[in-house]
Amino acid sequence: MNTWITTKDLAKGIDLDNYPNTIIPINMQNNLRTKRKLTYSKVGTKVVYTKQWIEQYLENNIREAQPKAN
């Protein structure tokens, strides 16, 4: 069964399997939802996420480090 994660929980920090102490500030969550980059559900006026949705967002946005150009 999925455990719902609230916007406040995610802003305070949660532990995910591959990403310990994951923090996404509320204003960034708002931007990601507006741009349809972070999956969410609404229960009344409350926005909630699952760990799977947050991990999926993080996995899809991994960027390889590039050496600094001189």
PDB file of N, CA, C and O in Angstrom, chain B, residues numbered from 101:
ATOM      1  N   MET B 101       0.839  -1.189   0.000  1.00  0.00           N
ATOM      2  CA  MET B 101       0.000   0.000   0.000  1.00  0.00           C
ATOM      3  C   MET B 101       0.882   1.250   0.000  1.00  0.00           C
ATOM      4  O   MET B 101       1.909   1.286   0.678  1.00  0.00           O
ATOM      5  N   ASN B 102       0.490   2.257  -0.748  1.00  0.00           N
ATOM      6  CA  ASN B 102       1.245   3.499  -0.821  1.00  0.00           C
ATOM      7  C   ASN B 102       0.978   4.359   0.404  1.00  0.00           C
ATOM      8  O   ASN B 102      -0.148   4.442   0.894  1.00  0.00           O
ATOM      9  N   THR B 103       2.027   4.988   0.881  1.00  0.00           N
ATOM     10  CA  THR B 103       1.896   5.963   1.949  1.00  0.00           C
ATOM     11  C   THR B 103       1.951   7.334   1.302  1.00  0.00           C
ATOM     12  O   THR B 103       2.861   7.625   0.526  1.00  0.00           O
ATOM     13  N   TRP B 104       0.990   8.167   1.615  1.00  0.00           N
ATOM     14  CA  TRP B 104       0.956   9.503   1.024  1.00  0.00           C
ATOM     15  C   TRP B 104       1.942  10.418   1.722  1.00  0.00           C
ATOM     16  O   TRP B 104       2.063  10.404   2.947  1.00  0.00           O
ATOM     17  N   ILE B 105       2.642  11.210   0.936  1.00  0.00           N
ATOM     18  CA  ILE B 105       3.610  12.183   1.439  1.00  0.00           C
ATOM     19  C   ILE B 105       3.048  13.559   1.135  1.00  0.00           C
ATOM     20  O   ILE B 105       2.710  13.848  -0.013  1.00  0.00           O
ATOM     21  N   THR B 106       2.943  14.406   2.139  1.00  0.00           N
ATOM     22  CA  THR B 106       2.404  15.749   1.940  1.00  0.00           C
ATOM     23  C   THR B 106       3.504  16.699   1.479  1.00  0.00           C
ATOM     24  O   THR B 106       4.691  16.378   1.543  1.00  0.00           O
ATOM     25  N   THR B 107       3.090  17.869   1.016  1.00  0.00           N
ATOM     26  CA  THR B 107       4.059  18.878   0.583  1.00  0.00           C
ATOM     27  C   THR B 107       4.953  19.298   1.752  1.00  0.00           C
ATOM     28  O   THR B 107       6.149  19.529   1.573  1.00  0.00           O
ATOM     29  N   LYS B 108       4.372  19.394   2.940  1.00  0.00           N
ATOM     30  CA  LYS B 108       5.154  19.789   4.121  1.00  0.00           C
ATOM     31  C   LYS B 108       6.175  18.715   4.489  1.00  0.00           C
ATOM     32  O   LYS B 108       7.305  19.034   4.857  1.00  0.00           O
ATOM     33  N   ASP B 109       5.780  17.440   4.390  1.00  0.00           N
ATOM     34  CA  ASP B 109       6.715  16.347   4.672  1.00  0.00           C
ATOM     35  C   ASP B 109       7.906  16.399   3.729  1.00  0.00           C
ATOM     36  O   ASP B 109       9.052  16.256   4.155  1.00  0.00           O
ATOM     37  N   LEU B 110       7.631  16.604   2.448  1.00  0.00           N
ATOM     38  CA  LEU B 110       8.699  16.646   1.445  1.00  0.00           C
ATOM     39  C   LEU B 110       9.596  17.869   1.640  1.00  0.00           C
ATOM     40  O   LEU B 110      10.795  17.804   1.366  1.00  0.00           O
ATOM     41  N   ALA B 111       9.035  18.970   2.105  1.00  0.00           N
ATOM     42  CA  ALA B 111       9.821  20.171   2.361  1.00  0.00           C
ATOM     43  C   ALA B 111      10.709  20.009   3.597  1.00  0.00           C
ATOM     44  O   ALA B 111      11.780  20.611   3.672  1.00  0.00           O
ATOM     45  N   LYS B 112      10.270  19.202   4.563  1.00  0.00           N
ATOM     46  CA  LYS B 112      11.061  18.948   5.775  1.00  0.00           C
ATOM     47  C   LYS B 112      12.156  17.924   5.520  1.00  0.00           C
ATOM     48  O   LYS B 112      13.220  17.967   6.138  1.00  0.00           O
ATOM     49  N   GLY B 113      11.883  16.998   4.599  1.00  0.00           N
ATOM     50  CA  GLY B 113      12.854  15.957   4.265  1.00  0.00           C
ATOM     51  C   GLY B 113      12.287  14.580   4.533  1.00  0.00           C
ATOM     52  O   GLY B 113      11.710  14.327   5.591  1.00  0.00           O
ATOM     53  N   ILE B 114      12.455  13.693   3.566  1.00  0.00           N
ATOM     54  CA  ILE B 114      12.016  12.309   3.710  1.00  0.00           C
ATOM     55  C   ILE B 114      13.146  11.395   3.272  1.00  0.00           C
ATOM     56  O   ILE B 114      14.028  11.808   2.519  1.00  0.00           O
ATOM     57  N   ASP B 115      13.121  10.158   3.740  1.00  0.00           N
ATOM     58  CA  ASP B 115      14.116   9.173   3.332  1.00  0.00           C
ATOM     59  C   ASP B 115      13.512   8.262   2.272  1.00  0.00           C
ATOM     60  O   ASP B 115      12.507   7.589   2.500  1.00  0.00           O
ATOM     61  N   LEU B 116      14.149   8.261   1.115  1.00  0.00           N
ATOM     62  CA  LEU B 116      13.760   7.368   0.034  1.00  0.00           C
ATOM     63  C   LEU B 116      14.798   6.259  -0.050  1.00  0.00           C
ATOM     64  O   LEU B 116      15.881   6.381   0.522  1.00  0.00           O
ATOM     65  N   ASP B 117      14.482   5.187  -0.752  1.00  0.00           N
ATOM     66  CA  ASP B 117      15.398   4.043  -0.830  1.00  0.00           C
ATOM     67  C   ASP B 117      16.781   4.444  -1.331  1.00  0.00           C
ATOM     68  O   ASP B 117      17.784   4.109  -0.701  1.00  0.00           O
ATOM     69  N   ASN B 118      16.849   5.156  -2.450  1.00  0.00           N
ATOM     70  CA  ASN B 118      18.136   5.518  -3.047  1.00  0.00           C
ATOM     71  C   ASN B 118      18.557   6.957  -2.770  1.00  0.00           C
ATOM     72  O   ASN B 118      19.653   7.367  -3.152  1.00  0.00           O
ATOM     73  N   TYR B 119      17.698   7.722  -2.112  1.00  0.00           N
ATOM     74  CA  TYR B 119      17.954   9.144  -1.892  1.00  0.00           C
ATOM     75  C   TYR B 119      17.632   9.513  -0.452  1.00  0.00           C
ATOM     76  O   TYR B 119      16.526   9.975  -0.172  1.00  0.00           O
ATOM     77  N   PRO B 120      18.580   9.317   0.475  1.00  0.00           N
ATOM     78  CA  PRO B 120      18.300   9.650   1.877  1.00  0.00           C
ATOM     79  C   PRO B 120      18.173  11.162   2.081  1.00  0.00           C
ATOM     80  O   PRO B 120      18.855  11.948   1.423  1.00  0.00           O
ATOM     81  N   ASN B 121      17.298  11.549   2.991  1.00  0.00           N
ATOM     82  CA  ASN B 121      17.063  12.946   3.367  1.00  0.00           C
ATOM     83  C   ASN B 121      16.797  13.835   2.151  1.00  0.00           C
ATOM     84  O   ASN B 121      17.461  14.853   1.957  1.00  0.00           O
ATOM     85  N   THR B 122      15.829  13.442   1.348  1.00  0.00           N
ATOM     86  CA  THR B 122      15.429  14.197   0.164  1.00  0.00           C
ATOM     87  C   THR B 122      14.561  15.370   0.581  1.00  0.00           C
ATOM     88  O   THR B 122      13.556  15.195   1.270  1.00  0.00           O
ATOM     89  N   ILE B 123      14.953  16.566   0.162  1.00  0.00           N
ATOM     90  CA  ILE B 123      14.201  17.780   0.481  1.00  0.00           C
ATOM     91  C   ILE B 123      13.884  18.505  -0.821  1.00  0.00           C
ATOM     92  O   ILE B 123      14.779  18.782  -1.619  1.00  0.00           O
ATOM     93  N   ILE B 124      12.612  18.810  -1.029  1.00  0.00           N
ATOM     94  CA  ILE B 124      12.201  19.655  -2.150  1.00  0.00           C
ATOM     95  C   ILE B 124      11.339  20.762  -1.559  1.00  0.00           C
ATOM     96  O   ILE B 124      10.229  20.496  -1.098  1.00  0.00           O
ATOM     97  N   PRO B 125      11.833  22.009  -1.562  1.00  0.00           N
ATOM     98  CA  PRO B 125      11.073  23.124  -0.985  1.00  0.00           C
ATOM     99  C   PRO B 125       9.688  23.274  -1.632  1.00  0.00           C
ATOM    100  O   PRO B 125       9.490  22.901  -2.788  1.00  0.00           O
ATOM    101  N   ILE B 126       8.754  23.814  -0.881  1.00  0.00           N
ATOM    102  CA  ILE B 126       7.369  23.940  -1.334  1.00  0.00           C
ATOM    103  C   ILE B 126       7.266  24.750  -2.621  1.00  0.00           C
ATOM    104  O   ILE B 126       6.520  24.371  -3.524  1.00  0.00           O
ATOM    105  N   ASN B 127       8.003  25.868  -2.726  1.00  0.00           N
ATOM    106  CA  ASN B 127       7.910  26.673  -3.957  1.00  0.00           C
ATOM    107  C   ASN B 127       8.429  25.902  -5.169  1.00  0.00           C
ATOM    108  O   ASN B 127       7.914  26.078  -6.273  1.00  0.00           O
ATOM    109  N   MET B 128       9.439  25.052  -4.981  1.00  0.00           N
ATOM    110  CA  MET B 128       9.938  24.231  -6.085  1.00  0.00           C
ATOM    111  C   MET B 128       8.908  23.155  -6.444  1.00  0.00           C
ATOM    112  O   MET B 128       8.717  22.852  -7.622  1.00  0.00           O
ATOM    113  N   GLN B 129       8.249  22.582  -5.447  1.00  0.00           N
ATOM    114  CA  GLN B 129       7.186  21.606  -5.707  1.00  0.00           C
ATOM    115  C   GLN B 129       6.086  22.243  -6.551  1.00  0.00           C
ATOM    116  O   GLN B 129       5.594  21.637  -7.503  1.00  0.00           O
ATOM    117  N   ASN B 130       5.704  23.471  -6.196  1.00  0.00           N
ATOM    118  CA  ASN B 130       4.676  24.188  -6.961  1.00  0.00           C
ATOM    119  C   ASN B 130       5.094  24.346  -8.419  1.00  0.00           C
ATOM    120  O   ASN B 130       4.297  24.106  -9.326  1.00  0.00           O
ATOM    121  N   ASN B 131       6.344  24.751  -8.645  1.00  0.00           N
ATOM    122  CA  ASN B 131       6.848  24.931 -10.011  1.00  0.00           C
ATOM    123  C   ASN B 131       6.861  23.606 -10.775  1.00  0.00           C
ATOM    124  O   ASN B 131       6.480  23.558 -11.945  1.00  0.00           O
ATOM    125  N   LEU B 132       7.298  22.537 -10.115  1.00  0.00           N
ATOM    126  CA  LEU B 132       7.365  21.234 -10.778  1.00  0.00           C
ATOM    127  C   LEU B 132       5.970  20.720 -11.129  1.00  0.00           C
ATOM    128  O   LEU B 132       5.780  20.121 -12.188  1.00  0.00           O
ATOM    129  N   ARG B 133       5.000  20.948 -10.256  1.00  0.00           N
ATOM    130  CA  ARG B 133       3.628  20.533 -10.559  1.00  0.00           C
ATOM    131  C   ARG B 133       3.056  21.352 -11.702  1.00  0.00           C
ATOM    132  O   ARG B 133       2.395  20.805 -12.585  1.00  0.00           O
ATOM    133  N   THR B 134       3.301  22.657 -11.697  1.00  0.00           N
ATOM    134  CA  THR B 134       2.807  23.530 -12.764  1.00  0.00           C
ATOM    135  C   THR B 134       3.363  23.116 -14.117  1.00  0.00           C
ATOM    136  O   THR B 134       2.651  23.143 -15.121  1.00  0.00           O
ATOM    137  N   LYS B 135       4.640  22.731 -14.143  1.00  0.00           N
ATOM    138  CA  LYS B 135       5.293  22.312 -15.388  1.00  0.00           C
ATOM    139  C   LYS B 135       5.045  20.835 -15.709  1.00  0.00           C
ATOM    140  O   LYS B 135       5.573  20.312 -16.690  1.00  0.00           O
ATOM    141  N   ARG B 136       4.236  20.167 -14.874  1.00  0.00           N
ATOM    142  CA  ARG B 136       3.878  18.750 -15.051  1.00  0.00           C
ATOM    143  C   ARG B 136       5.109  17.838 -15.055  1.00  0.00           C
ATOM    144  O   ARG B 136       5.179  16.880 -15.825  1.00  0.00           O
ATOM    145  N   LYS B 137       6.076  18.147 -14.186  1.00  0.00           N
ATOM    146  CA  LYS B 137       7.279  17.328 -14.087  1.00  0.00           C
ATOM    147  C   LYS B 137       7.240  16.393 -12.885  1.00  0.00           C
ATOM    148  O   LYS B 137       7.971  15.403 -12.849  1.00  0.00           O
ATOM    149  N   LEU B 138       6.407  16.691 -11.916  1.00  0.00           N
ATOM    150  CA  LEU B 138       6.297  15.877 -10.712  1.00  0.00           C
ATOM    151  C   LEU B 138       4.853  15.411 -10.573  1.00  0.00           C
ATOM    152  O   LEU B 138       3.935  16.224 -10.470  1.00  0.00           O
ATOM    153  N   THR B 139       4.663  14.097 -10.573  1.00  0.00           N
ATOM    154  CA  THR B 139       3.322  13.513 -10.462  1.00  0.00           C
ATOM    155  C   THR B 139       2.785  13.741  -9.064  1.00  0.00           C
ATOM    156  O   THR B 139       3.519  13.627  -8.082  1.00  0.00           O
ATOM    157  N   TYR B 140       1.514  14.061  -8.975  1.00  0.00           N
ATOM    158  CA  TYR B 140       0.885  14.317  -7.670  1.00  0.00           C
ATOM    159  C   TYR B 140      -0.583  13.950  -7.738  1.00  0.00           C
ATOM    160  O   TYR B 140      -1.127  13.681  -8.809  1.00  0.00           O
ATOM    161  N   SER B 141      -1.212  13.945  -6.576  1.00  0.00           N
ATOM    162  CA  SER B 141      -2.646  13.732  -6.489  1.00  0.00           C
ATOM    163  C   SER B 141      -3.197  14.782  -5.535  1.00  0.00           C
ATOM    164  O   SER B 141      -2.495  15.237  -4.632  1.00  0.00           O
ATOM    165  N   LYS B 142      -4.441  15.162  -5.733  1.00  0.00           N
ATOM    166  CA  LYS B 142      -5.084  16.115  -4.834  1.00  0.00           C
ATOM    167  C   LYS B 142      -6.237  15.417  -4.118  1.00  0.00           C
ATOM    168  O   LYS B 142      -7.058  14.735  -4.733  1.00  0.00           O
ATOM    169  N   VAL B 143      -6.272  15.606  -2.820  1.00  0.00           N
ATOM    170  CA  VAL B 143      -7.366  15.117  -1.992  1.00  0.00           C
ATOM    171  C   VAL B 143      -8.009  16.369  -1.412  1.00  0.00           C
ATOM    172  O   VAL B 143      -7.512  16.936  -0.439  1.00  0.00           O
ATOM    173  N   GLY B 144      -9.100  16.793  -2.004  1.00  0.00           N
ATOM    174  CA  GLY B 144      -9.674  18.091  -1.643  1.00  0.00           C
ATOM    175  C   GLY B 144      -8.722  19.170  -2.106  1.00  0.00           C
ATOM    176  O   GLY B 144      -8.461  19.300  -3.302  1.00  0.00           O
ATOM    177  N   THR B 145      -8.202  19.944  -1.172  1.00  0.00           N
ATOM    178  CA  THR B 145      -7.220  20.975  -1.514  1.00  0.00           C
ATOM    179  C   THR B 145      -5.799  20.544  -1.166  1.00  0.00           C
ATOM    180  O   THR B 145      -4.848  21.288  -1.407  1.00  0.00           O
ATOM    181  N   LYS B 146      -5.649  19.358  -0.604  1.00  0.00           N
ATOM    182  CA  LYS B 146      -4.344  18.878  -0.157  1.00  0.00           C
ATOM    183  C   LYS B 146      -3.628  18.132  -1.282  1.00  0.00           C
ATOM    184  O   LYS B 146      -4.207  17.249  -1.914  1.00  0.00           O
ATOM    185  N   VAL B 147      -2.361  18.493  -1.529  1.00  0.00           N
ATOM    186  CA  VAL B 147      -1.532  17.845  -2.545  1.00  0.00           C
ATOM    187  C   VAL B 147      -0.707  16.765  -1.859  1.00  0.00           C
ATOM    188  O   VAL B 147      -0.106  16.998  -0.811  1.00  0.00           O
ATOM    189  N   VAL B 148      -0.685  15.566  -2.471  1.00  0.00           N
ATOM    190  CA  VAL B 148       0.081  14.460  -1.907  1.00  0.00           C
ATOM    191  C   VAL B 148       0.860  13.746  -3.013  1.00  0.00           C
ATOM    192  O   VAL B 148       0.520  13.817  -4.194  1.00  0.00           O
ATOM    193  N   TYR B 149       1.922  13.052  -2.579  1.00  0.00           N
ATOM    194  CA  TYR B 149       2.786  12.297  -3.481  1.00  0.00           C
ATOM    195  C   TYR B 149       2.988  10.899  -2.915  1.00  0.00           C
ATOM    196  O   TYR B 149       2.660  10.635  -1.758  1.00  0.00           O
ATOM    197  N   THR B 150       3.532  10.001  -3.740  1.00  0.00           N
ATOM    198  CA  THR B 150       4.009   8.712  -3.252  1.00  0.00           C
ATOM    199  C   THR B 150       5.523   8.710  -3.390  1.00  0.00           C
ATOM    200  O   THR B 150       6.082   9.494  -4.158  1.00  0.00           O
ATOM    201  N   LYS B 151       6.188   7.830  -2.650  1.00  0.00           N
ATOM    202  CA  LYS B 151       7.640   7.715  -2.768  1.00  0.00           C
ATOM    203  C   LYS B 151       8.029   7.367  -4.202  1.00  0.00           C
ATOM    204  O   LYS B 151       9.018   7.876  -4.730  1.00  0.00           O
ATOM    205  N   GLN B 152       7.244   6.502  -4.818  1.00  0.00           N
ATOM    206  CA  GLN B 152       7.535   6.074  -6.189  1.00  0.00           C
ATOM    207  C   GLN B 152       7.541   7.269  -7.142  1.00  0.00           C
ATOM    208  O   GLN B 152       8.429   7.368  -7.989  1.00  0.00           O
ATOM    209  N   TRP B 153       6.574   8.173  -7.021  1.00  0.00           N
ATOM    210  CA  TRP B 153       6.495   9.333  -7.908  1.00  0.00           C
ATOM    211  C   TRP B 153       7.698  10.261  -7.713  1.00  0.00           C
ATOM    212  O   TRP B 153       8.243  10.793  -8.680  1.00  0.00           O
ATOM    213  N   ILE B 154       8.104  10.448  -6.469  1.00  0.00           N
ATOM    214  CA  ILE B 154       9.251  11.330  -6.179  1.00  0.00           C
ATOM    215  C   ILE B 154      10.531  10.693  -6.714  1.00  0.00           C
ATOM    216  O   ILE B 154      11.346  11.366  -7.344  1.00  0.00           O
ATOM    217  N   GLU B 155      10.708   9.385  -6.461  1.00  0.00           N
ATOM    218  CA  GLU B 155      11.893   8.689  -6.973  1.00  0.00           C
ATOM    219  C   GLU B 155      11.928   8.719  -8.503  1.00  0.00           C
ATOM    220  O   GLU B 155      12.996   8.877  -9.095  1.00  0.00           O
ATOM    221  N   GLN B 156      10.781   8.570  -9.137  1.00  0.00           N
ATOM    222  CA  GLN B 156      10.711   8.618 -10.603  1.00  0.00           C
ATOM    223  C   GLN B 156      11.164   9.986 -11.108  1.00  0.00           C
ATOM    224  O   GLN B 156      11.921  10.067 -12.075  1.00  0.00           O
ATOM    225  N   TYR B 157      10.714  11.050 -10.469  1.00  0.00           N
ATOM    226  CA  TYR B 157      11.142  12.395 -10.861  1.00  0.00           C
ATOM    227  C   TYR B 157      12.661  12.532 -10.720  1.00  0.00           C
ATOM    228  O   TYR B 157      13.324  13.038 -11.625  1.00  0.00           O
ATOM    229  N   LEU B 158      13.207  12.083  -9.594  1.00  0.00           N
ATOM    230  CA  LEU B 158      14.642  12.201  -9.361  1.00  0.00           C
ATOM    231  C   LEU B 158      15.437  11.376 -10.384  1.00  0.00           C
ATOM    232  O   LEU B 158      16.445  11.847 -10.910  1.00  0.00           O
ATOM    233  N   GLU B 159      14.988  10.158 -10.662  1.00  0.00           N
ATOM    234  CA  GLU B 159      15.668   9.302 -11.643  1.00  0.00           C
ATOM    235  C   GLU B 159      15.667   9.928 -13.036  1.00  0.00           C
ATOM    236  O   GLU B 159      16.659   9.845 -13.762  1.00  0.00           O
ATOM    237  N   ASN B 160      14.557  10.551 -13.402  1.00  0.00           N
ATOM    238  CA  ASN B 160      14.434  11.139 -14.737  1.00  0.00           C
ATOM    239  C   ASN B 160      15.227  12.427 -14.898  1.00  0.00           C
ATOM    240  O   ASN B 160      15.365  12.926 -16.015  1.00  0.00           O
ATOM    241  N   ASN B 161      15.748  12.973 -13.808  1.00  0.00           N
ATOM    242  CA  ASN B 161      16.431  14.260 -13.883  1.00  0.00           C
ATOM    243  C   ASN B 161      17.882  14.193 -13.423  1.00  0.00           C
ATOM    244  O   ASN B 161      18.431  15.183 -12.938  1.00  0.00           O
ATOM    245  N   ILE B 162      18.493  13.037 -13.574  1.00  0.00           N
ATOM    246  CA  ILE B 162      19.915  12.895 -13.258  1.00  0.00           C
ATOM    247  C   ILE B 162      20.721  13.524 -14.393  1.00  0.00           C
ATOM    248  O   ILE B 162      20.467  13.251 -15.567  1.00  0.00           O
ATOM    249  N   ARG B 163      21.667  14.344 -14.048  1.00  0.00           N
ATOM    250  CA  ARG B 163      22.548  14.985 -15.024  1.00  0.00           C
ATOM    251  C   ARG B 163      23.987  14.609 -14.693  1.00  0.00           C
ATOM    252  O   ARG B 163      24.411  14.702 -13.541  1.00  0.00           O
ATOM    253  N   GLU B 164      24.725  14.191 -15.692  1.00  0.00           N
ATOM    254  CA  GLU B 164      26.134  13.859 -15.500  1.00  0.00           C
ATOM    255  C   GLU B 164      26.940  15.136 -15.308  1.00  0.00           C
ATOM    256  O   GLU B 164      26.687  16.152 -15.957  1.00  0.00           O
ATOM    257  N   ALA B 165      27.902  15.067 -14.418  1.00  0.00           N
ATOM    258  CA  ALA B 165      28.793  16.207 -14.189  1.00  0.00           C
ATOM    259  C   ALA B 165      29.678  16.411 -15.417  1.00  0.00           C
ATOM    260  O   ALA B 165      30.174  15.451 -16.007  1.00  0.00           O
ATOM    261  N   GLN B 166      29.864  17.646 -15.782  1.00  0.00           N
ATOM    262  CA  GLN B 166      30.720  17.987 -16.923  1.00  0.00           C
ATOM    263  C   GLN B 166      31.897  18.818 -16.412  1.00  0.00           C
ATOM    264  O   GLN B 166      31.729  19.666 -15.536  1.00  0.00           O
ATOM    265  N   PRO B 167      33.084  18.576 -16.960  1.00  0.00           N
ATOM    266  CA  PRO B 167      34.221  19.397 -16.542  1.00  0.00           C
ATOM    267  C   PRO B 167      33.991  20.851 -16.960  1.00  0.00           C
ATOM    268  O   PRO B 167      33.385  21.134 -17.993  1.00  0.00           O
ATOM    269  N   LYS B 168      34.489  21.749 -16.136  1.00  0.00           N
ATOM    270  CA  LYS B 168      34.332  23.167 -16.396  1.00  0.00           C
ATOM    271  C   LYS B 168      35.197  23.564 -17.602  1.00  0.00           C
ATOM    272  O   LYS B 168      36.376  23.218 -17.671  1.00  0.00           O
ATOM    273  N   ALA B 169      34.600  24.288 -18.541  1.00  0.00           N
ATOM    274  CA  ALA B 169      35.332  24.745 -19.735  1.00  0.00           C
ATOM    275  C   ALA B 169      36.215  25.927 -19.329  1.00  0.00           C
ATOM    276  O   ALA B 169      35.801  26.811 -18.579  1.00  0.00           O
ATOM    277  N   ASN B 170      37.425  25.911 -19.844  1.00  0.00           N
ATOM    278  CA  ASN B 170      38.357  27.014 -19.526  1.00  0.00           C
ATOM    279  C   ASN B 170      38.296  28.102 -20.546  1.00  0.00           C
ATOM    280  O   ASN B 170      39.011  29.097 -20.430  1.00  0.00           O
TER     281      ASN B 170
END
